[in-house]
Amino acid sequence: MRNMTDDHTHVQEFFTVRAADWDSRFPSDGPTFAAAVADLGLRRGDRVLDAGCGTGRALPPLRAAVGASGVVLGADLTPAMLKAAVRAGRNRDGRLLLADVAALPLRSGSLDAVFAAGLIAHLPHPEKNLRELVRVVRPGGMLALFHPIGRAALAARQGRQITPGDLRAEANLGPLLHRSGWTMTSYVDEDARFLALAVRTRED
């Protein structure tokens, strides 16, 4: 049976070897990130977390959305990814945290929104982990689950088939979010992007 340390090690190993050239492998993703952030509907002064921020590609549009008075945090489990974010200068747009999204060092209800790019596929315990994101967001706060390409395009890139158990399938993701304390408000799965938006509905 895998334990949490095993899960952490697997994720860190996967991303550590990819951190140095991550941005150069996907150089045209910037506008797609910016469009997804726009759909999140952030306001000036909002407090937002980029969960599993990687090299921080979402941090500049998140900062632009919330302005100088807002708070932007980027949390990632892999030190090499955070170092790549610093090399790219994205630490100027948000505070970087070496942290596991399954146990965030944040106060309950302290955020207005969470942005998560490519995160759900790497969550060892999706329902439990999504509940942790519920914990740190205020009631009525938003969640964006994003990927710069859709499910079919990603599967083709990886040389695999989409399976019925794919967590990002609308029929699976909606109930998963509901069990975790979120209500899905929109779902887009196109070749050019994947974006599911949800609102926090669970009251603690």
PyMOL commands that set and color helices and strands:
alter all, ss='L'
color gray80, all
select helices_A, chain A and resi 4-16+22-25+30-40+59-66+79-87+90-92+120-122+126-136+151-158+170-180
alter helices_A, ss='H'
color red, helices_A
select strands_A, chain A and resi 47-51+71-76+95-98+111-117+137-147+182-190+193-200
alter strands_A, ss='S'
color yellow, strands_A
deselect
rebuild
show_as cartoon
